[in-house]
Amino acid sequence: MSLESLQSTLQRIADIENRFTSLAPKPAPGDNGAVEKSFETALNQAMGTNGAAPVPPQLAGLIQEQAQAQGVDADLLKAIMKNESNFNPKALSPVGAQGLMQLMPGTAAGLGVKDSFDPAQNIAGGAKYLKGLLTKYQSVPKAVAAYNAGPGAVDKYQGIPPYQETTQYVKKVMQSYQAYQNAEGS
């Protein structure tokens, strides 16, 4: 790909983003500023998905089953799974996290998961791990941060660590979580 075609492609992407940004609501009188709206939010709104990506039917029952078994919110499991693997049971991260819930091999073994690429085992392990984090931190955002950065980082900073990756991850998971909750109420 030439530099010229790359620049043309980047310009086209910027044009598309600007079109979606123009869909943002105008601030109400007295709001003292523009309403912040991301490209992703505008795209989801325009597509009518409200950010709740469809859950593959073969996973929906497993998610519900493990959410009940562990006493965690199924919508939170969906949100983490969406952001970790985009519902790909064969996902493998560059650092070695595996499967739908992106379990590290050591964590998976400690949770009794023998095959992280088996959806049932992976979801069961991820739900169990999440339950432990929710119990420890008594806060969904802190538990989500610990899921991403590890409990040691959350303990060290006594809250969400100031790592850009983690703060963005928490934001995205919480947006997905809210979207799944809203989708169920529609």
Beta strands, then each sheet from edge to edge (+ up, - down):
end
